[in-house]
Structures are given as structure tokens and as C-alpha cells.
Amino acid sequence: MGKGGLTKGERLYTMLTFFFEKLDMNIFDIIGPVMIGPSSSHTAGAARIGYVASKLLGESPVHAHILLHGSFASTGLGHGTNRALVAGILGMKPDDERLRDSLEIAQEMQLEVVFENVELDSAHPNTTIIELTGKSGKKKVVEGASIGGGNIEIVRIDGHNLSISGHFPTIIVSHDDIPGSISKITRIVGESGYNIFQVHVGRDKRGGTAIMSLELDGNFVNSEVKQHILELSCAKEVTLLQPY
């Protein structure tokens, strides 16, 4: 036992916890995620981008057109980026043992997958654009980057600029770009007991369709808040992303 009755391990844990809280960081930002290898950026990050894209589609996908940019295109095959992206689209987490067999599983589930290498202007080297089509014909286009250590940033949804990390409970709302829509949505979220710490809004044009992302404190967002937002006449679609 050391000072205060704590073991050396307990003192080290306390010091690290204090250190990362001060930096507003998670220890896994340093040591990386629990995952199927070989690369946190090319595998874990890729799986997370695919997973978010699938959640945003909101139904079983039947077709995936996956665009690969930068090192995702040049070295992704050797790192299993293609398998990781498809695994995420199928709903698998980065540590799922089935990740290695995701392409074969996609065939069994009748998910058609097409890969294409592209060059994007001013994009992160580990960037992908995932164009999904669901069973109902619904389409969703998601652009995301794997920014290191398994961390990701979703930068665009259906052509709207956003910034979503996936580390926190997130509400994504497609709504009419009209006066009062943002305040009505954020008021519902606040009255539901959630603290919003980050908001991003992108729109196609003034008075058109906008997409808003709200990242929240806590570990979970309840489905009831989704129903309350959908009661607004300006709200078109609401997606809840739980942290992973």
C-alpha cells in the first residue's frame, strides 16, 4: 500500500484519469481502440464510418457504392479497409470477429458492393464516401474520414457539411430551413433533459432543406426525444446515434 492506502496501480489510474479529464480526452485516444487489426485508421476507423452510414440509412442496405480517397485507395486493400467498411455497413463494430469475412457475408445477405478509387479536393487522406441504397429505395450519402487511433469525423451527409465524431450521443435532424426551426428543435432536446455541447447545421440553399447534428453530454439518448422532434411540422427525419 502507498500513500492514502492506495496501491501504485490505483494511484496511477487516479493520476491518468485526472490528466485526461483536464485535457477533455479519453485514454483510448492514446492507446487506440479494441479492434480487429491490422490498422486503427484503416480498419477500426473505416468500420466506424460504415457503421454510422448504415445507421443514417435506417434500413437494410441492398447496394453500397464506396468511394476511396488517398491512402484508403492506395493502401487500403492491404489493411483490410474494404472489409472494414462493409463490416460497418452490415452493423458490425470494429472488434467483431466476423469483420474479416464481411465481403462474403455481404454476398450472403444480397448486399451488392462496388468500390471505386477517387481523388477528392481538400479531403483527409483517409476519406471515404459511402452511397447506400436501402430495400425501400431510400438513399443516403455519407462522407467520413478516419483521423487516427480509430477516431472518425463525419464531414458531410447528403451534401450538407457537418462534423460528427460518434463519441457522444448525437441527434441528426433533417428539417426545413425556416425561421425558428433550430430553436424549436434545441428546445425540445433541452426540455427532454439533455445538455447540448455542440451543434452543426448545413443546408443546401436558403429556405431549402437543412441537416442539424446535436452532440450531447452523457452516454445515451432516448428514443422519446426523436418522437417529440418528429411532431414538429418542420422536421423531416430524425436519426439517433449512440456512442460506440
N, C-alpha and C positions, 0 to 999 in steps of 0.2 A: 504494500500500500504506500502511496505517496502522500503529498500534502492534501489535507481535507478529506482523507480517506479514499481518494480516487487512485485507481491503478494508472500506470503510464499510458495504457491504451485509452482509458476513459478520458484522461487529461488531453491526449492528442485529439480525440474525437471532438471534445468540447472546443478546443482551440480552432480546429478546422471549421467546425460549424459556425463559430463566431466570425471567422475570417471570410467565409463565403457569403454569409448574411450581409456583412458590411459591403461586399462587392456586388451584392444582388446577383450572385451566381450559384449554380448548382455544382457539386463536386464532380458530377458526370460530364460537365463541360470540360473538365480537365482530363479525366481518365477514360472518357468515352462510354458509349452505351453497351448494354448487354445485347449481343447480336450474333448472327451467323456471318462469318467472315467472307472475304478477307479484309475489306476496307470499310471504315466507318463512313467515309464520304460517299464512296461509290456503291456501297451495299446498304448500310443502315439508313443513311440519308435518302437514298433512292427509294427504299421500301416505304419510308415515311411519306415521301411526296406522292407515291402511288396510292397509299392508304388514304390520304387527305382527298385526293382526286376522286376516289371511289365514294367516300362519304359525301362529297359535294354533289355527285351524280344522284345519290339517294336511291338507286335501284340496281339490279343486277346488270352489269355491262355485257354487251354482245360483241362489241367492236372497240378496239383500242388502237389509235394511231399515235405512236410515240416518237417525238422528235428529240434527237440527242444533239447537244451542242458542246463544243470544247472537248475537255478530257472525257466527258461522258461518251462522246463519239469516238475519240481516238484510242482510249484505253479501257473503256467501259466493259467491253466484251470479256477481257481477261480478268476483270474484277467482279464479274457477275452482275453488272448494273442492269442488264436486260432482265435477268431473272428476278432481281430485287424489285424493280419497278412493277413487273407483272404480279409478283407476290403481294405487294401492297395493294394493287388494284383488286386483287382477289380477297382482300381483307386480312392478310397476314401481317403480323408485327415483325420487326427486324430479328427477333430471337426465335422465330417459328422454324422448326426443323424442316418443314415442308418447302421452305424458300428455295432450296436447291432444285426442286422438282417442279417449280411453278409453271414453267413453259408447258410441260407435259400435263399438268393439272388444268391449265387453261384450255388445252385442246379437249380434255375430257369434259369440261364444263361448257364447251362450244363457244368459247371466247376467242374471236379472231384477233390476232395481234400483228400489227405491221410496224416495223422500225424504220426510221429514216434519219440520216445524219444531215444536220443543217448548220449554217453559220448565222448567229444572231448578233445584232449590233448591241454593244454595251451590256452584254449579259455576263453573269458569273460563269467561270469555266465549267462548273458542274451544273449545267442547266438543262432542264427537260421541259417540253411542252406536251402535255397529255390530252389528247382529244378523245373523249369517251362517248359512246352511244349506248343507251340502255335498251332494255326489252321493249319499252313503250315508244321508242324513237327519240326520247329525250337526249339532248346533247349537252356536254359540259367540257369546256376547255380550261385547263389549269396549267399555269407556268410556275415552276418552282426551281429553287437552287439548293444544292447540298453545300452548306457553307463551312463544314468541318466538324469533326467529332460526332457525327450523326445528327447534327443540328441542321434545320432546314429553314428556308424562307419562301413562303408562297407569295409571289410578287404580282400575279395577275390572274383574275378569274373572268372568263368570258370577255376578255379585252379590257377589263377595268383594273386599274392599278391599285394594289393593296399591299399590305405587309402582315403576314401571319406566321407565327413561329411554331404553333402546335404544342407549345409547352404549357399553355394555360387554357382553361375553359374558354371557348370562343363561340360567339353568336355571329352568324353571317346572314345578313338580310338583303334581299333584292327588293327594291321599293321604287315607287315613283319619285322622281326628283322634283318635289313640290315644296313650297314653304311649310315649315312645321313638321315635316316627316321625321327628321332626325331627332328633334326634341321629343316627339311623341314616343318614338322607339326607345330612346335612352331613359325616358321617364318610367316606362313600363319595366325596364330592366332594373332600375334603381328601386322602384316600389316592390319588386319581387325579392329584394334583399341582397342584390349583387352590387359589388363595387367595380365600376369600370375604370381600368387604369390606362387603356389605350384604345383609340378609335381611329380607323382609316375609312375614308369614303372615296370611291371612284365612280365616275359617271361617263356615259357615252356622249352625252350632249346636254346642254341646259334644257331642263324640262323633260328629259327622256327617262331612261332607267338608270338607277344608281345601285351600287352594291356597297354595303357598310359592314365592316368587321369590328366587333367589340370584344376585346380580350379582358377577362375578368380575374379578380383575385379568387383564390380557393382551389378546390380540386375537382369540382363537378358542377354542371349546370343542369337544372331540372327541366324536363320536357314541358312543364306547365307554362314556362315563360314563352316558349315557342307558340303555344296556342293563343296566349294573350296578344302577342305581336301580330299574329295572323288575323286577329279580329279587326285590326286597323285596315281601313279601305286602301291605304297607300302601300301596304305590304303585299308582295307577290310571292315570295318564297323565303323560308327560314331554315337554316341548317345549324345544328348544334355540333360542335367539335369538342369532345372530351380530351383532356391532356393525355399523352401517351409517352 
